[in-house]
Amino acid sequence: MANILHIDTSPRGERSISRALCYEFITSWKDSHSGVTVTYRDLGRNPVPHVDESWIAAAFTPPEARTPELNEAIKLSDDLVDEFLAADMYVFGVPMYNLSIPSTFKAYIDQIVRAGRTFAISEKGYEGLVDSSKKVLIITSRGGTFPPGTPYEAYDQQVPYLRAILGFMGLTDVTFIHADSLNLGDEPRQKSIAAAKDAIAQVVTSW
């Protein structure tokens, strides 16, 4: 039985392109594959807290030495990491905000990137602890477009960061589908959404 961790990060509802496209993928995947369970987290509407001083103290204190207060400070993070590690596949809907990711998603990432849980440090350097065979699908929505090989590519801080931080935890099989050009007029918008839907259909049949 495959367990998909599906995370939406847009605060929008029916107007959200990333939500709609993620829903299309999840629906198509469940129709095409048996024994699928989906764990859903809506960070756009139910954000997790940012890391604070108590969290840091707890994260860098051995579990057996933590006080009840430190255990409470790190409990949500522990739960989120357990949930993350239990998934067999990941589907993230991520709108681009100011060339990067929403702060709600960054807060979530800060909660799950944990020494000894999702990465380790040894004499060899950093080592991701998440199973590298797990696949990640990231569906983005973008007002503009940032084609590789153009001067605009440097503005894209979304893809490089997500590839780096997921790879840091061990996840290197990452696929991006972009619904871009959304603010560049109706024709480019509709063309991009249609292309994203075609890419979703291809992923459903090829994975």
N, C-alpha and C positions, 0 to 999 in steps of 0.2 A: 504494500500500500504506500503510495507516494503522498507526502505531506508538503504542500506548497505554503510558504509564508508570503502572503500578499500584503503589501504595505502601500497605502495611498498617502501622499504628502500634501496634496492641494487642499486649501481651505474651501474651495468652491464645491458646489453640489452638481446639479445637472449641467451647469455651464463648463464644467471641467473636462477638458479634452483628455488629459492623462487618465482621469478616472474612467471615462467612457472606454478608452482603448484597453486599459487593464481589464475592465469587466469583459470586454469582447474576447480577450485572450483567455481569461479564466473560464468563461462559458464554453468556448470552443475546445479548450483543453479537456474539460470535464466530459464533454460530449464525445471526445475521441479516445479517452483513456479511462479504463476502469479502475476502481479502488483509489480514487483521488480524494484526499481531504484538504481543506483549505483553512489555514489559520489567518485571520484577517486583523490588521491593525490600521486604524485611521488616525494618522499623526496630524493630518490637516485640521481635524476637528477635536481630537483628543491628544494633544501633544504631551510628550514626557518632559519632566523637568530638566533644566540644565545641570551640569555637574557643579557642585558647590564644595565648600571646604570640608564638610563632614563626609561627603562622598569620597573625596581624595584621601582623607585619613583612613577611611574604611578599606578602600581599594588597596592601599599599601600597608595594611596591617594583616598579619596572618590570621586566617579565620579563627583559630583556637585562641587568639589573643584579643579578639574584638570584644568590646563592651556591648551590652544590649543596645545602646544608642547607636553604635557603629553598625551593628547588624541591621538595624532598622534603616539606617542611611543608605545601605548598599542593597537592600532587599529587592527593590524594583529592578535595579541593574542585574542582579542575579537571575531574576525571573525572565528578563528580556534576553539575557544570554542563553539561558536554558531553552527558551522558545526558538531563538535563532539557530542554535546547534541542532535542535530536533528536526528542523526542516530538511527536506531532500532537495528542494528547489526554491528559488526566490523570484518574486515578481514585484518590482518597485515602480510606482508611478511618480515621476519627479518633474514638476515644472521647473523651468529655468527662472531664477530670480537674480537679477543684477549679475548676470554672467555665470552664476554658480547655482547652488542648491538652496532650498528653503531652510531657514534656521531650525525649523521643527525636525527636519531630517538630520541636520548636523547634531542636534541635541541627542537624537536617538543613536546616531553613530558613536557619539562620545560615551553613551551608556554601555555599548556592547563591545567596544574595542578595549579589552581588558587583559593585562599581563597575567599569564597563567591560565586564562580561559579561552581567549581567541587568538592570542599570539604569545610567543615565548622569546626570551632573550638568552642567548648562550654565547660560548666562545666563538661560535660561527656567525653570530649576529642575530638578526631577527628571523623568526620562523613562524609562519602562519599555522594555527592549530585547527582551522576549519578544513574539512575534507575537500580537497581540491577538485574532486570529480563532480561536485555539485554545480549545477548550472544557475546562472543569474540572468534574468531578463529585466532590463531597465527601459521603460517607455517614458520618453521625455516630451514635454510640450514647450515650444519656444516661439516667441514673437518674431524673431529674426531668423537668419540662417548663417551658419559658420562653416562653409565648405572647406574640407582639407585642401591645403595647397594654396589658399587665398590669404590675403592679409587679415581677413576676419577670423581665421582659425585661432589666432592667439587670444582672442577674446573668450573663447570657450574654456572656462575654468570648471565646467561641470563634469565632462567626460574624463579629463585627466585625473581630477581628484577622486572620483568614484572608482576608477580603475586602480588607482594607487592604494586607496584605503581598503578596498575589497581584497586586492592582491596581498596587502600587508597581513590580512587574516587568513590567507591561503586560497581565496576564491579568484581564480584566473580565467575561468570559462564564462566570460561576461559578454552578453549581446545587448547592443543598444538599438532601439528603434526610435527615431526622431519624428515627431509631428512638428515641423518648423514652419517658418514663414506665415505664422498665424495672424500677424498684424500687418501683412504686406498686401492686403487686398483679398477679395473673395476668391478669385481664381487660383492664386497661389495657395491660399489656405485650403481650399477644397481638394486641390491636387495633392498637397502634402498629406492630408488626412487619409485620402484614398490610398496613397503609397504606403502609409503606416499600416493600414488595414491589410493590404496585400502582404507586407512583411510579417505581420502577425500570423496570417494564414500559413505562410511558409514555415515559420518557426513551429507552429503546431504540428505540421506534417513531417518536419525534418528532425525534430528532437526525439 
